């Protein structure tokens, strides 16, 4: 399996976790994916760019969440 495909699969799974609001903190994600926290922050930035919306950490939900903005 190529490194690029593996990274894409990780991004896809991270995106699912963010949409379900079940990520935990960066340290927990790093443990889940067996990568560094810095890599997690890069992955979150990539998912944010893909969804074209900011991703923020919610202490209340203990998860990263998509911050959709409504335009009326």
N, C-alpha and C positions, 0 to 999 in steps of 0.2 A: 504494500500500500504506500502510495506516495505521501510525503509529508504534507503537501498542500491539501490533499483529500482528507487526511486525518484532521488537519486544522479546520477545514470546512465542516466536517462532522461535529467537531467540538463546538463550533460557532452555532450550528443548527441546534444542538442540544442545549446550549446556553440560552439561545433565543427562546426555546420552549420553556425552560425554567423561569426566565424573566416574565414571560407572558402568564405563567401560572403563579407568579410571585412566590416561588419556592427556591430561591437561590441560596439563602443564608448570606453571611458576610464574605468578603473577598478571601479571607484565610480559609474558610470552609470550601469555597469554590476551588481554590488552589489545591486543596487536598483531594477534592472530588476528581479534578482533571489531572492531578499529579504534575502540576506546573507551578511556577512562581506566582506570587501575588501580582508582580509587575505584568506578567503575561495575561493574567485575568483582567487587569485594567485595559490592556490593549484589546483583548477580546470584547470587552464591554463597549469600547469605543467603536469597534468594527460593527457590532450588532446595532449600536445606536445609529451609525451611518447608514446601515442597510435599511433600518426602519424609518430613517429620516426624522427621528424624534429623540429628545434627550432621555437618558436613563439616569435615574437618581436612586440612591439607597434610602429606603424607608426603615427607620429604626423601629417604628411601630409594627411593621410587618416582618422585620428582619429579612428583608429581601430587596434586591434591585427591582425597580419597576419602570415601565415605560411611562413617560409623562406626555400624554397626548394633549394637544391644545385644540380647542374648538374654535372654529372660525364661523361667525354668523354674519 
